[in-house]
Amino acid sequence: MDPDRNKHIRNVAIILVLAVAVWKLPGGGTAAATIGNVFSVLFLGGFCWLGYRLYMEHRDTVMGLEERQRALAYGAFALTIFAVAATGRLWSDLGIAGGMLWMLMLGLAGWAFYSVWRAYKTY
């Protein structure tokens, strides 16, 4: 089976033609933003599905944690989601202070996850 030698050149040319169409055609920017939003929703939906599957597969382990550790894990997860959702606003509106607050939130969430993992492995 002989591979097509011009396959990669053809694929790059298709991408370039689509990029020029989005750039030059009227309404192309709106179409690009719409497609980007659709991909973003699909990407986030995939993460939600992955989280649901992981939770369902490890539900016994999560429910086996003591209440304090489970609350700490849920809180760390919520803080991580909040930090990721507020990334743009924290970095652009608050500048360096917002960036430091963002890093602090993710650092606290990481510490909480590590603390829960360490307590889980101890017993």
Secondary structure, DSSP 8 states (H G I E B T S, - for coil): ----TTHHHHHHHHHHHHHHHHHHSTTHHHHHHHHHHHHHHHHHHHHHHHHHHHHHHTHHHHHHS-HHHHHHHHHHHHHHHHHHHTHHHHHHHSHHHHHHHHHHHHHHHHHHHHHHHHHHHH-
